[in-house]
């Protein structure tokens, strides 16, 4: 599933192609993938709420897009831009059997592909976007949250494991598995510590680390996305350039040279350095 930096990358990439362009036709190829009634119009703005994209139209309606696990957005016009779950769809002729919704513009086409059909596009009034049940429950993103707010939230979930807590989008929005592991490593916090044991100083470091790792990922074009697609399919390279622990089990820690290990925390594969991130006691 794409994480916040990947979705921010999609937003920035699509903006170059569809802002001020008019949707003249909406083709729904799978009814589960489109919620509401199509309202064609000119795209005035693209916003992001956590991992959801919102295309605001000039007619008072908006299109909320959530890619979920296997969603893709592929724009084919003056250039081809593709983002989302990497696959050969980025460079093949479209639509195909995985295409669920087609938005036809005056000078291009945006394809919403979704192999497993978990993603969706939802049409709703622009005035109702922030009251939508999906968006309304989202917490603040790391950039918008103060240390005091974050610390208070950790104390309200003091018995939960810190990894599980920061993955909860109602507590802090935007941290998925990759960036949770990277943020905890940068903060020298073991993912199995209880949230209530995290000190104010550690809370500040964790919040700073979350902002830093996601900012670096956005600059790198995300960790799993293709960017402007050529025959070779260019991909985001955060994992190659900046990741310290994620998917690096068995390799040496860049700080202490200890071997990175992988465990399961809150049902998720979790990467850490057992030397830099000592578990200790929750009462320490």
C-alpha positions in Angstrom: 0.0 0.0 0.0 1.4 3.4 -0.9 2.3 5.6 2.1 2.0 9.3 2.6 5.2 10.3 0.7 4.1 8.1 -2.3 0.7 9.8 -2.4 2.3 13.2 -2.1 4.5 12.3 -5.1 1.3 11.3 -7.0 -0.3 14.6 -6.2 2.6 16.6 -7.3 3.1 14.6 -10.5 -0.6 14.7 -11.5 -0.9 18.4 -10.9 1.4 19.1 -13.8 -1.0 17.3 -16.2 -4.6 17.8 -15.1 -4.9 21.1 -13.2 -7.2 23.4 -15.3 -8.2 20.6 -17.6 -11.8 19.5 -18.0 -13.1 16.0 -17.5 -15.5 15.5 -20.4 -16.5 11.8 -19.7 -16.3 9.3 -16.9 -16.4 5.6 -17.7 -17.0 3.2 -14.8 -15.8 -0.2 -15.7 -16.3 -1.7 -12.2 -19.2 -0.4 -10.1 -17.4 -1.2 -6.8 -14.6 1.2 -7.8 -16.7 4.3 -8.1 -18.9 5.7 -5.3 -21.6 8.3 -6.1 -22.6 9.9 -9.4 -20.0 11.2 -11.8 -19.9 15.0 -12.0 -17.6 16.0 -14.9 -15.9 19.4 -14.6 -12.6 21.2 -14.7 -10.0 20.2 -12.1 -9.2 23.4 -10.1 -7.1 21.9 -7.4 -5.6 18.6 -6.0 -5.4 18.1 -2.3 -4.1 15.3 -0.1 -5.6 14.1 3.2 -3.3 11.4 4.5 -3.2 8.8 1.8 -6.3 10.1 0.0 -6.2 12.4 -3.0 -9.0 14.9 -3.6 -9.6 16.5 -7.0 -11.7 19.6 -6.6 -13.8 20.5 -9.7 -15.2 23.8 -10.8 -18.8 22.6 -10.3 -18.8 22.3 -6.6 -18.0 18.6 -6.6 -14.8 16.7 -5.8 -13.4 13.3 -6.6 -11.7 11.5 -3.6 -9.2 8.8 -4.8 -7.7 6.1 -2.5 -5.3 3.7 -4.1 -5.3 1.1 -1.3 -3.1 -1.9 -1.9 -2.9 -2.2 -5.7 -4.3 1.0 -7.1 -2.7 2.9 -9.9 -3.2 6.3 -11.6 -1.9 6.5 -15.2 -2.3 9.6 -17.2 -1.8 9.3 -20.9 -1.7 12.5 -22.9 1.1 14.7 -24.0 3.3 12.5 -21.8 2.6 9.4 -19.8 2.7 9.6 -16.1 2.2 6.6 -13.9 2.1 6.1 -10.1 0.9 3.6 -7.6 1.4 -0.2 -7.3 4.3 -0.9 -9.8 3.4 -3.2 -12.7 3.6 -3.6 -16.4 0.4 -1.5 -16.7 2.7 1.6 -16.5 4.0 1.0 -20.0 1.3 -1.1 -21.8 -1.7 0.0 -23.8 -4.7 0.9 -21.7 -7.5 0.3 -20.8 -7.0 -3.3 -19.9 -8.6 -5.9 -17.6 -7.4 -4.1 -14.5 -8.8 -0.7 -15.5 -11.7 0.2 -13.2 -12.5 3.8 -14.0 -11.5 6.1 -16.9 -11.6 9.9 -16.7 -11.4 11.4 -20.2 -10.0 14.9 -20.5 -10.1 17.1 -23.5 -6.4 16.3 -24.3 -5.7 13.2 -22.3 -7.0 10.3 -20.2 -6.6 9.3 -16.6 -6.9 5.6 -15.9 -7.6 4.2 -12.5 -6.4 0.6 -12.4 -6.8 -1.7 -9.4 -5.9 -5.3 -9.5 -7.5 -6.3 -6.2 -10.4 -3.8 -6.3 -9.8 -2.4 -2.8 -9.2 1.2 -4.0 -12.0 3.6 -5.0 -13.0 6.9 -6.5 -15.8 8.7 -4.7 -17.8 11.7 -6.0 -19.0 14.1 -3.3 -19.7 17.8 -2.8 -16.6 19.8 -2.2 -18.2 21.3 0.9 -18.6 17.8 2.4 -15.0 16.6 1.8 -13.7 17.3 5.3 -16.8 15.8 6.9 -16.4 12.5 5.0 -16.1 9.6 7.4 -12.7 8.5 6.0 -11.1 12.0 6.2 -12.8 13.1 9.4 -11.1 10.4 11.5 -7.6 11.3 10.4 -5.2 12.8 12.9 -2.8 15.6 12.1 0.3 14.8 10.0 3.7 15.1 11.7 4.4 18.5 10.2 1.2 19.9 11.8 1.5 18.3 15.2 3.3 19.8 18.2 5.4 17.8 20.6 2.9 18.4 23.4 0.0 17.1 21.3 2.0 14.0 20.2 3.2 13.3 23.8 -0.4 13.6 25.1 -1.6 11.1 22.5 1.1 8.6 23.4 0.1 8.9 27.1 -3.5 8.3 26.1 -2.4 5.0 24.6 0.3 4.3 27.1 -0.2 0.5 27.2 0.1 0.1 23.4 3.3 -0.8 21.7 4.9 2.4 20.2 5.0 0.8 16.7 1.3 0.1 16.7 0.5 3.5 18.1 2.3 5.5 15.4 0.7 3.3 12.7 -2.7 4.4 13.9 -3.9 7.1 11.5 -6.3 8.5 14.2 -3.3 9.2 16.4 -0.8 10.5 13.9 -1.5 10.6 10.2 0.8 9.4 7.4 3.2 6.9 9.0 3.0 3.5 7.3 5.3 0.5 8.0 8.4 1.8 6.1 8.5 5.2 7.7 7.5 3.9 11.2 10.5 1.6 11.2 12.8 4.4 9.9 11.5 7.0 12.4 11.9 4.6 15.3 15.5 3.7 14.3 16.4 7.4 13.9 15.0 8.1 17.3 16.7 5.0 18.9 13.4 3.7 20.2 12.6 0.0 20.2 9.3 -0.7 18.4 8.1 -3.0 21.3 8.3 -0.3 24.0 5.1 0.8 25.5 3.9 4.2 24.3 3.6 5.5 27.9 7.4 4.9 28.4 8.4 7.3 25.7 9.8 10.4 27.4 9.0 14.0 26.3 12.5 14.3 24.8 12.1 11.0 22.9 8.7 12.2 21.7 10.3 15.3 20.2 13.0 13.3 18.5 10.4 10.8 17.1 8.3 13.6 15.7 11.3 15.2 14.1 12.5 11.9 12.7 9.0 11.2 11.2 9.1 14.6 9.4 12.7 14.0 8.2 12.3 10.5 6.7 9.1 11.4 4.9 10.5 14.7 3.5 13.5 12.7 2.2 11.2 10.2 0.6 9.1 12.9 -1.1 12.3 14.4 -2.5 13.3 10.9 -3.8 9.9 10.3 -5.4 8.7 7.8 -2.8 9.8 4.3 -2.2 7.6 2.2 -4.5 6.3 4.5 -7.2 7.3 5.0 -10.8 7.6 8.6 -11.8 7.4 9.8 -15.5 7.4 6.5 -17.2 9.8 5.6 -20.0 10.5 2.2 -21.4 12.6 1.3 -18.4 10.0 2.5 -15.9 11.7 4.9 -13.5 10.9 4.3 -9.8 11.1 6.2 -6.6 14.4 5.4 -4.8 14.0 6.3 -1.1 14.7 2.7 -0.1 17.9 2.6 -2.1 19.2 6.0 -1.1 18.1 6.6 2.4 16.5 3.6 4.2 18.6 2.6 7.2 16.7 -0.5 8.4 13.7 -1.3 6.3 14.2 -4.4 4.2 17.9 -4.5 5.3 17.7 -7.4 7.7 21.0 -9.2 7.9 23.0 -6.1 6.7 25.1 -4.0 9.0 23.6 -1.1 10.9 25.0 2.2 9.4 25.6 3.5 12.9 27.0 0.7 15.0 27.7 -2.1 12.5 25.4 -4.6 14.3 23.2 -6.8 12.1 19.8 -5.4 11.4 17.0 -7.9 12.4 13.4 -8.3 11.5 10.7 -9.2 14.0 6.9 -8.9 14.0 5.2 -6.1 16.0 1.5 -5.5 15.9 1.2 -8.0 13.1 3.7 -6.2 10.9 7.2 -7.0 9.7 9.4 -4.7 11.7 13.1 -3.9 11.1 15.5 -2.6 13.8 19.0 -2.5 15.1 19.1 -4.4 18.4 22.1 -2.3 19.6 20.9 1.2 18.7 17.3 0.4 19.7 17.5 -1.3 23.0 14.2 -2.4 24.4 15.0 -1.9 28.1 12.3 -1.6 30.6 9.0 0.3 30.1 9.6 1.6 33.6 13.1 3.0 32.8 
